[in-house]
Amino acid sequence: MSKIAIIGATGRAGSQLLEEALRRGHSVLAIARDPSRLQGRDGVTVQALDAKDSAALQAAVAGVDAVLSAAHFSTIEPHAIIEPVKRAGVRRLLVVGGAGSLLLPSGHRVIDSPDFPEAYKAEAAAGVRFLEALQREPNLDWTFLSPSAEFVEGERSGHYKLGKDHLLIGADGRSWITFADYAIAMLDELEKPQHSRQRFTVGY
C-alpha cells in the first residue's frame, strides 16, 4: 500500500484514479479546488487548493510516495506541477497525458492531422509541452500515460492494450479507452513500474 496524491481528484480522469487507488488499498490525498464531495470517505484525505499555488502544492504532497496529476494542461504550466513535486522530495510523478502527441501510422502526430478538432487544439498543444518538459527533466522519475483518441465514460472491463508512441487503433478503426480502464493501467504502472521516464499509451 502506498500513499499517493492525486491532483484534480474530482475530474473525470482523476475521480477514476481515486476509485481505482482505493479499490487497491492505497491511501489517497485528494487535491482539488473544491474536494468537498470527497469528505468522509475512508482512505481519503482531502486538500482544497489551486495547483497553481506552488508553495501550497509543495507542502501538500510532502511525504507521499507518488503524485498522480490529472490537471488540465491548458490551465497550468508544466513547471507549476513538476517543481513543487521535486521540492517536496517526491520521486515519482505520473501524469494523465493526452493523445495529441501520439503518432499516426503515417508518422505524423495526431495533433497535426488535418481533421484534428480545433476545439481541442489548445489543450492538446499544452499536453505536448508538458511531455516535452518531462523529457527534459534530468532527475524526476516520471511517467506520461496517453489515452487513446476517445477518452470516455464507460464500464471498467479490466481489459486494455498498451502501446508506446503510436496511437492504438482497434480492428474496427476506433481508438478509445474508458476512464475506468485507463485508471487500471495507471495504477498498474504505479504498482509495477514498466515505463520509468517514458511515455506510453493505452487503448482497446
N, C-alpha and C positions, 0 to 999 in steps of 0.2 A: 504494500500500500504506500502511495506517495501523497505528499501534499502539493497540490497544483493550484495555480492561479489561472483563471480564465478571464481575459479582458473581452468585454462585450458579451457577458454571460446571459443576457436576456434576449439577444438577437436570434435569428432563425438558426444559424450555424452554432452560435455559442450555447444556446439552450440545449441543443442536442449533444454537444460535447459535455455539458454539465450532466445530463441524464446518463450518458454512457459512463462517465467517470464514477458517478455514484453507484451505478449498477455493478461496477467492478471493485467497489470498496475504497476508492480513493477519497481523500479529504479535499474539499474544494473551497478555495477563496474566490467568490464570485464578484467580479468587478464590473460595475455598470454605473451610468449616471443616475439611474433610478432602479435599484435592485429590490425595491420594497416587496414585490410579489414573491421573492425567494426567501423572505424572513420565515424563520421557524422550521426550516427543512433540516432534517438530520444530515450531518456530514457537510453542511454548507455554512461558511462564514461569509457574510455579505459586506461589501465595502462600496459605499457610494462615492464615486469620484469621476472626474473627467480625465481620461487617459492623457490629455494634453498637459495636465498638471504634473510636470516631471518629478518634482520633489515628492508629491503625494504618491505617485505611482511607485517610485523607488522604495519609499517607506512601506507601502502596502505589500510588495512582493518579497521583501527581505525575509529570508528563511524558508521560502518554498523550494521544492525540488525542481520544478519546471514551470514555465509560463506558456500558456496557450493563448495566442492573440486571434480573436475573431473580429477585430475592429475593421470598419470600412476604410479602405485605403485612401479614398478621396477626402476623408475627414481628418487625417492625421499624417504627418510626415514620418518616414521610417525611423529617423533618429529619436523621435519622441517615444518610441517603443523600445528600440534597441539600447539606447544609452542608459535609461533608468534600470533596465533589466541587468545590464552589465555592472552598473554601480552598486546594485543591490547584492551582487555576488552570486546571482543565479546563472548557472552554466547553460541550461537548456532553454531554448525558445522555439516553440513550434507554431507556425503561422498558417492560418486558413488562407490559402492563396487564391489566385484567380486563374481562369483558363486562357486569358488573353495572350500570355507569354508562351503557351504551348505551341508546338509546331504541327502544321498540317502535313499530309502526305507529300505535298509539293515542296516542303521545306520552308515555306513562309509561315510566319507567326499568325495565330488566329486573329489577333487584333489588326493585322494588316490585310486581311481578306476583304474584298470589295463589298461583301454583304454583311460585314460586321455592324451590328446596330449602333447608330450614332448615340443613342441614349446611354449606352454602357461604356462609351469610349473613355470618358474621364476616369471612371473607376478602374477600368482595365489598364489604362496607361499608368495610373498611380500604383497598381499592383506590380507592373513591370519594374517601376522604380524601386519598389520595396524589395523585390527579388534581387535586383542589381546591387542594392545597398548591402544585403546579406552576403552576397557573393564577394563583396569587398571586405567583409568583416573578418579580421585575422584570428580572433580568439574565441568568439561565441560558438557554442555547439548548437547550430540552428538547423531547422528542417522547414521547408516550404511545401505544403501539400496542395497542389492544384486540383480542383474538382474538374469534372467534365464540363462540356459546353452548357448543358442544362443542369442547374443545381436547384433541386426542387423538393417540396414537401412529399412525403410518401412513407411507405412502410419500412420497418427495419427488417430486412431479409437476412442479413448476416452474410450475404454473398457479394463479392466485388472482385474486380481485376485491377492489378497495379500496372502502371507504366512509368516511364521516366520523363522524357521531354516532349513526346508526341501525344497529341490528343487521341484519347481512346474512342473508337467508333465501333459500335456493335454491328453484327451481321445485318441488322435491319436499317443500318445507316444512321442510327440515333446515337448521340453522345450525351450520356446523362448519369446522374447519381443522386440519390436522396440524401438529405441532410443526416438522417439517422445512420445510413450505411457509411457515409463519409466519416461520421464520428467514430464508428468502429475502426476504420482504417487509421484514423489519427491516434486513437488510444492504443491500438496495436503497436504503432510506431513508438509511442511514449514508453510502453512497457518493454518492448523488444526492439531497440533501435536498429534499423537497417539502412537509414538514409541520413546519417550524420553529415552536416554541412552540404546537403543536397536538396534539390527539388525533385519531387516525384508527383505522380498523378493517380487518380482512382476513378473507376467507372465500371460499367457493366459490359 
